[in-house]
Structures are given as structure tokens and as C-alpha cells.
């Protein structure tokens, strides 16, 4: 069997490492802060957000 470098499949695809980080689920701390901010502003809380989405939503709600 041929040996494959760890990132060889990544280099030959349309993905970048940043895409994977953006898709990681939000942290427990983000969830806690976001749930509190949503409650404060009367918006619904989505537990399925990625880390990136949660940070953007927190920034948006921080301006509200």
C-alpha cells in the first residue's frame, strides 16, 4: 500500500484547513454566553452552530 502524507488528500481537494475550523461545533463557553445573550435579546438559541457562527452571532447580539 502506498504511504499517504497526512495532508495529501487535503491538498488535492477544494477544502482548506480554515474550512474545517469553521465547521467545529461551538464550545461550551460559547454556548453558555450565546444562550444568555439570546435570552436577554429575546432571540432563539441554536445549539447546532459552529464556532465561527457562534462568534459572529455573539458579536451581533453584543451590538443589540
Buried (B, 14 or more C-beta within 10 A) or exposed (E): EEEEEEEEEBEEEEEEEEEEEEEEBBEEEBBEBBEEBBEEEEBEEBEEBBBBBBBEBBEEBEEE
